[in-house]
Amino acid sequence: MSEKVKTKQILVNVAVGVSILENEDATDICYGVAKLTNVRYGVLKMRRLLNILRSGSVERAFGILSVMRTKLKGAPIVEKTLKTAINNYNQARAKKGGTAKAASELKIRAIFADGGPIIKRARPRSHGRAFPIHKSLSHLTVVVSD
């Protein structure tokens, strides 16, 4: 008979958040989750930035975000949410009796942006017509762990 290898997987579900599927006990696993909703920034622009940061270390992400801070409006938004996720991780770890970890030891497990509500406005045009303006919002979710 072959041995079954115990694996850890993270499934990201938009409605539920983050759920963990694994064969072993979940007491040693700790995650920091931060959600930012209704950000006045388009979801496609946000995803373009998040694709660069995905599946890397937190320290690397902070380096990239510090460079992109002046180029993109979404970089400071993602940076704040990432800091919140790190603080949430350290608080969850302290509740389990562990010590806080530095950002250099953590990895980004999941980072994604979902579309939020669309604010609809109208711009007046000639002959009394109105043209629609759609201002899109997005929801940002960051998950970090060691």
C-alpha positions in Angstrom: 0.0 0.0 0.0 1.2 3.5 -0.7 1.4 6.2 1.9 -0.8 9.1 1.7 1.0 12.4 1.9 -0.6 15.0 4.2 -1.1 18.2 2.3 -2.4 21.6 3.2 -4.5 23.6 0.7 -6.1 26.9 0.9 -9.3 27.4 -1.0 -10.5 30.9 -1.5 -14.2 31.3 -1.6 -15.7 34.7 -2.3 -18.8 34.2 -0.1 -17.1 32.4 2.8 -13.6 33.9 2.9 -10.9 31.4 3.4 -11.5 27.8 4.3 -8.8 25.2 4.9 -9.0 21.6 3.6 -6.5 19.3 5.1 -6.0 15.8 6.7 -4.2 17.0 9.9 -5.2 19.0 12.9 -5.8 22.7 12.2 -4.5 23.9 15.6 -1.0 24.8 14.4 -2.2 26.8 11.4 -2.6 30.5 11.7 -3.9 33.0 9.1 -4.2 36.7 8.9 -7.1 37.9 6.8 -7.9 41.5 5.9 -10.8 42.6 3.8 -11.4 46.1 2.4 -14.7 46.7 0.8 -16.1 49.4 -1.5 -12.7 50.8 -2.6 -13.1 53.6 -5.1 -10.8 52.0 -7.6 -11.6 49.8 -10.6 -11.4 46.0 -10.1 -9.4 45.5 -13.3 -6.8 48.1 -12.3 -6.6 46.5 -8.9 -6.2 43.0 -10.3 -3.3 44.1 -12.6 -1.4 45.2 -9.5 -2.3 42.1 -7.5 -1.1 39.7 -10.2 2.4 41.1 -9.5 2.2 40.5 -5.8 0.5 37.0 -5.9 2.3 34.0 -4.3 5.3 35.9 -3.0 6.7 36.9 0.3 5.3 39.9 2.2 8.7 41.6 2.3 8.9 41.4 -1.5 5.4 42.8 -1.8 6.3 45.8 0.4 9.3 46.5 -1.8 7.2 46.4 -5.0 4.5 48.6 -3.4 6.9 51.2 -2.2 8.2 51.6 -5.8 4.7 51.7 -7.3 3.3 54.1 -4.7 3.8 57.1 -6.9 2.6 55.4 -10.1 -0.7 53.7 -9.1 -3.4 54.9 -6.8 -4.1 51.3 -5.7 -0.6 50.7 -4.3 -1.1 52.5 -1.0 -4.6 50.9 -0.6 -3.0 47.4 -1.0 -0.2 48.3 1.3 -2.5 49.3 4.1 -4.6 46.2 3.7 -1.4 44.0 3.7 -0.3 45.7 7.0 -3.7 45.0 8.5 -3.5 41.3 7.5 -0.1 41.1 9.2 -1.4 42.6 12.4 -4.4 40.2 12.2 -2.1 37.3 11.8 0.0 38.4 14.9 -3.1 38.8 17.0 -4.4 35.4 16.0 -1.0 33.9 16.8 -1.0 35.6 20.2 -4.4 34.1 21.0 -3.0 30.6 20.3 0.0 31.3 22.6 2.6 32.0 19.9 4.9 34.9 19.4 4.6 37.6 16.8 6.4 37.1 13.5 8.1 39.7 11.4 6.9 40.5 7.9 10.0 38.9 6.4 8.8 35.5 7.6 5.3 35.7 6.2 4.0 34.8 2.8 1.0 36.0 0.8 -1.3 32.9 0.6 -4.2 34.6 -1.3 -4.7 38.1 -2.6 -7.6 38.9 -4.8 -10.0 41.7 -5.8 -13.7 41.3 -6.5 -16.1 43.7 -8.2 -18.2 45.8 -6.0 -21.2 48.0 -6.6 -21.2 50.5 -9.4 -22.1 54.1 -8.7 -24.2 55.4 -11.6 -24.2 59.0 -12.6 -25.3 61.0 -15.6 -23.4 63.6 -17.6 -25.5 66.2 -19.5 -25.0 66.3 -23.2 -26.4 68.3 -26.1 -30.2 68.4 -26.9 -31.1 67.6 -23.3 -29.7 64.1 -23.4 -27.9 62.4 -20.5 -24.9 60.0 -21.0 -24.3 57.4 -18.3 -21.1 57.4 -16.2 -20.3 54.2 -14.3 -17.9 54.6 -11.3 -16.8 51.1 -10.3 -15.8 50.0 -6.8 -14.0 46.9 -5.7 -13.4 44.6 -2.7 -9.9 43.6 -1.8 -9.0 40.5 0.3 -5.5 39.6 1.6 -4.6 36.4 3.4 -1.1 35.9 4.9 0.5 33.0 6.8 3.9 31.6 7.6 
